[in-house]
Amino acid sequence: MNSMTPHGLRHDLDTLARQRIDRRRSLRWLSGTVLGAAPLLALPGCGGGDTEDDLLDSGIAGSCSTTPGETAGPYPADGTSASGQRLNALTLSGIVRSDIRRSVGGADGLALGVPLTVQLTLVDVSASCAPLAGRAVYLWHCTRDGSYSLYSGGHTQENYLRGVQVSDENGVVRFSTIFPGCYSGRWPHIHFQVYDSLDDALDDTTTGDHGLVSQLALPAGACEQVYGEAAGYAASVNHFAGVSLASDNVFGSDRAVRQLATVEGSVGDGFVATLQVALI
């Protein structure tokens, strides 16, 4: 006998998943109360409910759905024309590196902020999510105050928070960076482009020739911790309160279902963000 409701399989899966989330919320609240610690509360207007919905939908969608492509935005510095300039960080000496907190190529500025390790795992959708080795990933994002190196005032002579890594035999690339700030109108995010090889990424004659341009979304809980507790992120508090994944002009259409990273850690110890990037 079927004990589920008559609304259909998707409804039943949604219900079960939401019940699991509700149970986890209750346990977190109870543990915080028992231990004498206040449970983590969402900042007003931060859109945390959207994030939980994204996690729910992502879990139901399956583990090998193609990562959506997104705009490179106005500050890519990938050799294409953007913001009225044609800048190319990929030609800089030292741009292939795992730690992207300091500038290279003659500049030596250091981007300050809460430590963040970004780990992307590249997989092949057409081969049952087999790892993709030897792919080059160019990754960049804003500073803790929402500025972009090479473009924003006060940062035009710096190129930090930009770098290239090549995926290992497990399809993994790792970057040591800082937690980005939140600026007006955008949900906190990290940009990345995937190239077929390192040669393709560094060859300025193949400008814009890449397999995927996309963005990683950071979950609400981690953003609340960083912006609420860490020095240097004061401007992010109001910006974050005024945006949600649903209202974001990039993630809004699907609320970053396949781009929402899993983030673990703390302000004191730093965070690790992981995301599977599934390519066709």
N, C-alpha and C positions, 0 to 999 in steps of 0.2 A: 504493500500500500504506500502511495506517495504521501509523505508527511509535510511536504513543502507547500507553499501558497500557490494559488492558481495564476499568479502574475507573470510567470515565465522564469527561465533559468537565470537570466541576467539580474532580475530583481532579487531572486533568492541569493545569488552570489554576493550582490551588493549588501543585502541585509546581514548575511553571515559575517562579511568582512567588517561592516560597521559595528556589529556586536563585539568583534574582537578588539577593535579600536576603543570602544567604550569601556571594555573590561580593563585594557591597558591603562586608560586614563584613570579609572577608579583605583587601580593598584598603585599608580604613581602618586595619586593624591593621598591615599592611605599611608603609603610608606613615608611620605614627607611629613604627614601629621604625627605618625607614631614616633619618628625620629626627632620630632621637634623642629623640623625644617619646613619653611613655607614652600608649597609647590610652585613650579614655574608657571607664571601667568603671562598671557599674551598681552602685548602692548595694544592699546586701543587702535582699531582700524588697520591692524597690520596684515589682515588677510590670512591668518593662520588656518582658518577653516578650509580655504582653497588648497593649501598645501596638503592637508590631510586627505582631502578628496583626490588630489593628484596621486598620492601614495596608494590610495585604495584602487583607483582606476589603473595605475601602472601595474599593480600586482595581478589584477584580473586580465590585463591585456596580454600577458605572457612575457617570456624572458628574451625574445629575439625579434622584436619589432624594430623596423628601420628608424634610426634617429632622424627627426625632421631637420631639414635645412633651414637656416635663418639668415637674416641680413648680417653682414660683417660690421655694420654700423658706420658711424662717421669717423672712427679713429683706428683703422686697421693697420696702417703702415706696412702694407704688404705689396707695395709697388703700384697699386691702383690709385686712381684719382679719388680723393675723399676730402671733404671739408676745404675744398679749393686748393689742395696740395697733392703732390704725388711723392709720398714718403715711403721708404722701404727699409724697415728694420732687418729684413732677412739678408741684407748685404753687409751687415755689421760684423766685424771680427768678434768672435766670442758669443754670437747669438745662439749657437748650439750649446745649451747648458741646462742643467736641471734646477739650479737655484737662480731664480729670476729676480731676486730682491734688489740686486745692485746693477747699475748701468754698466755697459761694456763699450768697447770701441773708442776709448779715450775719455769717456765720461765715467764718473765714479760715485754718483749719487746713490743713496740707499733709501729704499722705500720702507717706512716704518709701519708697524701694525701687528695685529695678532697673527702668529704663525699659522699657516695653512699649507698642508700638503694636498695637492690635487692629483688623483690617480685615475687615469682613463684606461679602460680596457677595450681595445678595438677588436671587433668580431665580424665575421662574414655571414650575413643573413642567408645567402644562397648555399652555405655549407654548414647548416645547423649550428650557427654561432661558433664556428671554429675560430681560434685566435688568428689575428692578422699581424704577422711580424714584418718588420722593415718599413712600415709606414711612418712618415714624418708628420708630426703634429706641431703646428705653430699656435701658441696660446698667449693671450693677453687680456688684461683687465685694468680697471681703474684703481687709483690709490685709495687710502682710507678716507680721504676727503672728497672722493668722487671725480678726481682729475685723471687725465690720460697723458702719459709721457709722450713727448714729441709734438703734442698738439695743444695742450692746455697751458694757459698763462702760468709762468713759474716753473713749468716742467718741460719746456720746449727743448732744453739742452740735455735732457735725460732720456734714457730709453729703457728704464727699469720696468718690471712687470710685463716683460715680453721675452719669449724664448722658444726654442725648438728642441724637441726630443724625438728619438726614433723608437718605435715600439719593439719590445724584446720578443723572445720566442713565445711568450704567453700573451702577446698583443698589448702589453702594458707600457704606458709612459707615466712618469712621475715628475711633478714640478714642486719645488719648495718656494712658497710665496707668502703673501699676507692675505688676510681676509679682506675682500674689497668693501668699500663703503657703498652706501645707497644714495643715489642722486635723484633729483626731481623727475618723476614720471616713469622711472624704470625700476623693476624688481631687481634685487641684487643678483648679478650674473657674471659669468666668465665666458669670453669668446674663444673659439678655437677653429682652426682650419686643418684639414687632413690632406696630405699630399701622398702620391703613390710611392715616393722615395725621397730621401734627403736631397739628392741631386735636383729633383724637381722643385723642392721647396726653396733651395738656394739659387736656382738659376733664374736670374732676373729677366730672361727672354721668355719665360713661361708665366709671366705675371697673371695671377688669377686662375691659373690652371691647376685645380685641386679637386679632390673627390667629394669633399663635404665642407661646408661652412655652417657652423651651428653655435649654440650658446648653452651653457650649463646654468641651471637655476639653483640657487642656494635655498635650503628649507627655512621656514619661518623661525623654528626653535633656535637654531644656531644664530641667525641674524639678531634675534631678540637678546640673546646672551651677549654677543659682541657689542652691539650698539648700546645696550643698557649698562654694560659693565666696564668696557675697555676705554682707555684714554685715546683721544684723537678722533673718535667717531661721533662726536656730539651732533654734527650736522645731519648725520644719517637718521637720527631718531625721528625727527619730524617728516623727513622724506619717506621713511619706511612706513610711518603711520598713515601716509596718504596714498599708498599704492597696494594693490593686490595682484595675484597672478591673473585674475580674471580681467583686471583693468589694464594690465601691462600691454603695451602696443606690439610686443613681439610674442610673448607667451600667451596672450589673452585668448586666442582662438581655441587652444586645447589645454590651457593652463599647465603647460610644460609636463604633460603626462610622461613622456619618455626622455625628459631632459632634467628632471629633478634629482639632484645628487643625494646620496646618503652621506650624512655628516656626523662624525663622532668626535668627542673631545671636550675641551673646556677652554675658557679664556686664559687661565693660568698655564695650561700645558700645551695649548695649541689644538688645532682641529685637523682632521683628515676627511677630505671629500672624495667619494668614489662614484664613478658613473660608467656604465657600459655604453659604448658608442657602436652601434650596429650599422654596418655599411652594406650596400648592395654590391 
